[in-house]
Amino acid sequence: MAKLKIISFKQIPSTNDYLKKNYQDLKSFTVVRTDYQTQGRGQFERRWHSARGKNLLCSLLLKDVALDQVTLIKEWVKSSIFSLLGSLGLDVYFKEPNDVYVNDKKLCGILIETQSSGTKFDYVVVGIGLNVNQVLFPGYKATSIFLETKKVYDVKRLYSKLLSTLLENYF
């Protein structure tokens, strides 16, 4: 079973960018988490604003991954998120290319970024942004676990539960 190395920040521009910039000095299964991203984004460089300390924001680094494994990685991450959210009583669904929805509103985004050379990816960085306790989403059709369940959640506890689920389900 893989062992995680966790790096935590109060604030960082982007967890994905941090891992992409530093991947050569980091081991596979390094996770970067933060309370706040100043340059959070989704697919196609779309900006995403997350309230400070209210959401689960993290990225996972995988190294030396075979090119044909990226679809499996996406399914692994997706099923782990579904498992976590299902345990909270949420009936979620996936909307291509990378979003988790509940009641026709975005609850979570997944951003997978890669760099390859030859027959392997130098890195696969999997970013996860899960709306936990945020209440307002100006300009977005989004929701949070709090808005859906009417319960406040401990973000760090959910984060630990997600990491455990990812490790348990790793192919």
DAZIVEN-V466864 format. One record per run of one state. SS is the DSSP state (@ for helix, = for strand, . for the rest). FROM is the first residue (numbers start at 1). LEN is the number of residues. If there is no record, write none. Layout:
ss=(SS	SS)
from=(FROM	FROM)
len=(LEN	LEN)
This chain:
ss=(.	=	.	=	.	@	.	=	.	=	.	=	.	@	.	=	.	=	@	.	=	.	=	.	=	.	=	.	=	.	@	.	@	.)
from=(1	5	10	12	13	15	26	30	35	37	38	41	42	43	46	47	48	56	67	88	93	96	99	103	105	118	120	131	142	143	145	150	155	170)
len=(4	5	2	1	2	11	4	5	2	1	3	1	1	3	1	1	8	11	21	5	3	3	4	2	13	2	11	11	1	2	5	5	15	2)
